[in-house]
Amino acid sequence: MRQVNARGHQIHLAYGFKEMRADPQRLEQVLRNLMENAVRYVPEGRNIEIRWTESGPDKVTLHVKDDGPGIAPEHQARLFERFYRVDESRSRDAGGTGIGLSLVKHIMHRHGGQVYVRSDIGRGAEFVCEFPKSQPASLAQPG
């Protein structure tokens, strides 16, 4: 596991797979959006964990987990809607636009994968992205 410090956060990185086929720019967007959310909403000094795991023979899973304030259950179902914000005033102060998580959902759908969140108030949040190891036909480049 690697560890870096960003804006006063301890970020832990772990990789547990060898290979997957995906659009590298879109993969970077997913990771960047989830990381930016974690850094934006987790209080300084708290931990953020980024972990890639092999989830069976055909799936790679990205976990972005934090020990921030958590997300109430009534907001979790709507988090991936375009322009949805849990706390309008906090999001505006923190610079959020409300499209990052909807973009993550769109990219995951295009990759034939899924994204979801697990969270409890006061116990942080974990965003989970499940990717197929092989690139979907919708992303294949014409040869």
N, C-alpha and C positions, 0 to 999 in steps of 0.2 A: 504494500500500500504506500502510495506517495502522499505527501502532505505539503500544502502551500498555504500562505496567508494572503487573503484578499480583503481589503477594507476592514481589517480587524477581525475577520472570521478565520477560523481554522477550517481548511478545505482538505478533505481526505479523498484520495483517488485510488480506486482498485479496479484492475482489469482481470477478468477470469474467462476469456475466450480467445480463440486464435484468429478467426476470420468470419466476415459476413460481407454480403454484397448489398450496397446501398448507394444512394446519391450522396456523395460526400458533403456537398454544400448544404443540402437539406438536413443531413445528420448534424452538421455543425449548428444550423439554426435551432434545431430541437434542443441540443445541449446548451447553447448560448441563452435561449429564452428561459429554460428551467433554472440555469445558474443565476441569471440576472434577477429572476424572481426571488430566489433564495437569498441572494445578497441584499436585495432591496428590502425584504420584509423580515429578515431574521435579525434580531438585535446584535450589535457589535460584540464580538468575543464569543459568540455561540458557534457551534459546529455545523458544517455542511458536509455531507458525505456523497460522493459520486461513485457509483459502483456499476460495473458492467459484468454480467454473468451469463453463462450459457445455461439456458433453461430447456434442457432436453435436446434431442438431435437436430431440431429444426428452428430453434428460437434463441435469440439473444435479447437480454433484458437490461435496460438502463434504469437505475434507481437513483433519484436525486432526493436525498433525505436530509432534513434539518431538525434542529431542536429549538425552533422558534415558537411563536405563540399558538400555532395550530389554526385550523379552519373549521368553523362550525358546520355540522352536518347539513343544515338547511342551505348552505352556500355551495357545498361540494358538487352537487348535480349541475349547477349552472356555471361553474368555473371555466368551462371550455367554450362558452358562448361568446361570440364576438361582442366586444365593448362591455362585458359584464365585469363589475368590480365589487369585491366584498365590502369595502369601505371606501365610498366615493371620496371623502376628504383625505384619507390616508394615501390613497392611490395617486391623487392629484399632487400632493406634497412630495411623494416619492418619485414622481415622474412617469408612472405607468400609463399606458394608453388603453389597456383593456383588450388588446388584440393578440398578445404574445401566446397565451394558452390556446386560443382558438386556432392560431397558426400551427402550433404543435399538433393539435388534433388533426388538422387538415393534412399535414405532412405524414403523420402516422397512418392515416387512412390511405394515402397514396402509396405508402410502402407496404400496404397489406397488414399493418399492425394495429395496435390499440394503445391508448393512454388512459390512465386513471389515477386517482389520488386516494391515499389513505391518511386520515388525520383525525386527531382529537384535540379539542381546546386544551392548551397548556402542555401538550405533548408533542408538538411539532407536526410536520407534514412529510409525506413521502410520495413523490410523483414517480409513477412506474410506466415505462414505455416498453412494449413488447414488439420486437422486430422479427420478421422471418429471416432466416440466415440467407436465403436466396433472394435475389432482386426480383420483384414482381414485374410482369410483362409491361405494366403501365409505365415503368421507369426505364425500360430497356432502350438503349440508343440504337437508331437505325444504323446498320452496318454498311 
